[in-house]
């Protein structure tokens, strides 16, 4: 897998999800579970401005975690795959 492409995709997905969930919870006036994310993301809150802060944090952290996951995946697949050039 391409690490850069996977990192960008993971960052966009996580940032978008965090943005949308925060907007929904801010509109409903609840969101005690999402409020726990303020421990990891300083400045994040369940507000409309907090959704934008969450979008930025989500893109960055999603990209970093996605890149790490893809890199590890590629390393393990390469370690356990059959060596090239050998046929049965």
Long-range contacts (C-beta under 8 A, 24 or more apart in sequence): 1-70, 1-73, 1-74, 2-70, 3-67, 3-70, 3-71, 3-74, 4-67, 6-66, 6-67, 6-69, 6-70, 7-63, 7-64, 7-66, 7-67, 7-70, 8-63, 8-66, 9-66, 10-62, 10-63, 10-65, 10-66, 10-67, 10-69, 11-58, 11-59, 11-60, 11-61, 11-62, 11-63, 11-64, 11-66, 12-59, 12-62, 13-62, 14-58, 14-59, 14-61, 14-62, 14-65, 14-66, 15-54, 15-55, 15-56, 15-57, 15-58, 15-59, 15-62, 16-55, 16-58, 17-58, 18-51, 18-54, 18-55, 18-57, 18-58, 19-51, 19-52, 19-54, 19-55, 19-58, 22-46, 22-47, 22-50, 22-51, 22-54, 23-48, 23-51, 26-50, 26-51
